[in-house]
């Protein structure tokens, strides 16, 4: 995986979710609404796959996951971290709500 592909991981994840549900509905002969219970297992599997790919990418480039994410302990204030987490959670939950 080249470094140009790393920013595409998030859109790729979204496409994988869409593919899982579209193919799953077609294979089972059910409507998308009928397979909505697949959401949690599908999210878990795709998230684990994404994390694994990022970790493998970091190792391939001789980095740790922390280095790749540019994590520096104590560099960010608690206030900024909490604000970032709230914004990311709101955006993420909004996306999941709209998808469901």
C-alpha positions in Angstrom: 0.0 0.0 0.0 1.5 3.3 -1.1 1.3 6.4 1.2 -1.0 8.0 -1.4 -3.6 5.4 -0.6 -3.6 5.9 3.2 -6.0 8.9 3.0 -8.4 6.8 1.0 -8.9 4.3 3.9 -11.9 6.2 5.3 -13.8 6.5 1.9 -12.8 2.9 1.2 -14.4 1.8 4.5 -17.6 3.5 3.6 -17.7 1.7 0.2 -17.1 -1.6 1.9 -20.1 -1.0 4.2 -22.3 -0.1 1.2 -21.0 -3.2 -0.6 -21.7 -5.5 2.4 -25.3 -4.4 2.7 -26.0 -4.2 -1.1 -24.5 -7.7 -1.7 -26.0 -9.1 1.5 -29.5 -7.9 0.5 -29.1 -9.3 -3.0 -27.8 -12.7 -1.8 -30.4 -13.2 0.9 -33.2 -11.7 -1.2 -34.2 -9.3 1.6 -34.6 -5.6 1.7 -31.9 -3.4 3.2 -34.2 -2.6 6.1 -34.5 -6.3 6.9 -30.7 -6.8 7.3 -30.2 -3.7 9.4 -29.3 -6.0 12.3 -26.0 -6.7 10.4 -24.8 -3.2 11.2 -22.9 -3.9 14.4 -21.1 -7.1 13.2 -20.3 -5.4 9.8 -18.9 -2.3 11.6 -16.9 -4.4 13.9 -15.3 -6.5 11.2 -14.6 -3.6 8.8 -13.1 -1.5 11.7 -10.9 -4.4 12.7 -9.8 -4.9 9.1 -9.1 -1.2 8.7 -7.0 -1.0 11.9 -5.1 -4.2 10.8 -4.3 -2.6 7.5 -3.1 0.6 9.1 -0.9 -1.3 11.6 0.5 -3.4 8.7 1.2 -0.3 6.7 3.0 1.3 9.6 5.1 -1.8 10.2 6.0 -2.1 6.5 7.3 1.5 6.6 9.3 0.8 9.8 7.0 2.8 12.0 4.9 2.1 15.0 1.2 2.8 15.0 1.8 5.7 17.4 4.4 7.2 15.1 2.0 6.9 12.1 -0.8 8.6 14.0 1.8 11.2 15.2 0.8 10.6 18.8 2.9 12.5 21.3 1.9 11.9 24.9 1.1 15.2 26.6 1.3 17.3 23.4 -2.5 17.9 23.2 -4.4 19.6 26.0 -7.3 17.7 27.6 -9.7 20.5 26.5 -8.7 20.1 22.8 -8.8 16.3 23.0 -12.3 16.3 24.5 -13.6 18.8 21.9 -12.1 16.6 19.1 -13.6 13.4 20.5 -17.1 15.1 20.8 -16.9 16.4 17.2 -15.7 13.1 15.8 -18.3 11.2 17.7 -21.1 13.5 16.5 -20.0 13.3 12.9 -19.6 9.5 13.2 -22.9 8.9 14.8 -24.6 11.2 12.3 -23.2 9.2 9.5 -24.3 5.9 11.1 -27.8 7.3 11.8 -28.2 8.4 8.2 -26.9 5.1 6.9 -29.3 3.1 9.1 
